[in-house]
């Protein structure tokens, strides 16, 4: 049950060490999907809207999945999530919160804003690898995502 086209994964996380660990976990899972990283909500929105340093991205291409940290500088994940869900062009992109927060308030607020899943970052690399494998199996192999051209 594999998707016919590889989806691009966009990861928004301000912590350089976490970005390295996440990249290593994707490599450990042997995922061939393209993975891009942004460091905060402003950069995330620029990427999605093809603005600033992302203006050379092909028009109309969006990631098939966003992994979103909540606690980032400049614009946090909650605000970015709210803006993505309010944007007609971006609102269908699946978003999984991947954060250190265990706050019931964060869980409730992000689901109310339209997040697809909420995952607390594991404390071990092995735990992160397991999360990546589960995400891969579900979002890349099982779920059917809409074509970008469909409205």
N, C-alpha and C positions, 0 to 999 in steps of 0.2 A: 504494500500500500504506500508507495513512495510518491511524493510530489514530482510532477514531470519537470519542474524547473527548480533549480536551487534558489533558496531564498537568502537574501542578504540579512545579516544580523547586525544591528546597531546597538552598541553598549554605551550607556551614559554613566560614567563613574569618575569622580574627581580624584580618587586615590590611586596614585601611580602603582603602588604595590598590588592593589586589588586588580588593576587592569592587567598587570603581568600574570597574576595568578589565574585570572579568568582566561586569558589567552592560552596559558599553559594547560588549563583544564580542557579547553576546546581542542588543543593539539592532542592531548592525551586521549580524548574521545574519538580522535581521527575524523573530525568533521571537515568536509571539504567546502563547506559553505563560506562565502566571503564574510569576514567579520571586520567591522569598523568601530572605532572608539571615538567618543567625544567626552569632554571633561566637565561640562556643566549644562544647565538647561538652555542657556543662550546659544551655545554651540550646537546643541541638539536641534533647536528650532532652525538655526541657520543651515544645518545639514539637510533637514527635512524640506526646507523651503528653497534650497539651492542658492543661498545668499553668501556673501563674503567669500571666504576661502573655499567654499563649496559651490560657487557659481558655475564651475566647469563640470559638475555632475550632469549626466544626461537628463534632459527634461522628462518629468513623469515617472522617474524611477524612485521608488521608496523601499525601505527595508521591509522584509516580510515579518520581522519581529524586532521589538525594542526591549532590551533589558535596562531597567531604569533604577538608578540609585536615588534615594529621596534627599539625602543631606549633601547638597553640593553648593559651592559658592556662586555668587552672581545671581543665578536663578536656580532654585531648588527643584527637585523632581516633582513635587506636588503642583507647583505653578506651571511647569512645563507640561505635565499631564493635562492640566485644565485647559491650556492653550491648544494642545494637540486635539483633544476631544471637541473643542469648539470650532475647529477648522474643518470645513467640509471636505477638503482634499486629503486630510491626514487622519481623520477620526476612525477609519476602519483598520488602521495598523494595529495589530495585537501588541499590547504592552504588558510586560511582566515586571513587577517591582522586585528588585533584588537588592536588599538593603540590610543594614545591621539592626534596624529598628524592629522592636517587638511590640511597639506601642499599639494598643487596641484602637486608639484614636487615629493613628496612621493607617491601620488596616481598614477601618470603617470609612475614613475620608477618601482613601484612594479607590476603594470599590465604588463609593458614591460618585467619584469623578470618572469612573468607567474603566478602571484597570481590569485586565483579564485574569491576572493571578498576582498573589503576593507571596513572596518567598523571603524568609530571613536568611541572610548569608550564613553558611555553616562556618564553624571555627577552624576546621581542618581542610587541607587541600584535598584529601580523599573525599570528604563530604561535598566539596565544591565539584569535584569530578562526577560524583553521583548525580548531583543536581543537573549538571550540564548534559549528562547522558539521558536523564529523564526528560529534560526540556527538548533535547534533540529528537528523541523518540516521539514525543507528543506533537511538538510544533512543526517539526520538519518532515516526519514520516507519516503521521496519522492525520493531522488536521488538514482540511481542504480550505485554502485561502482564496479570496476573490481575486480575479485578474485585476490589474491596475486600471485597465481601460473601462471596466464595468462601473456603473454608477448605481 
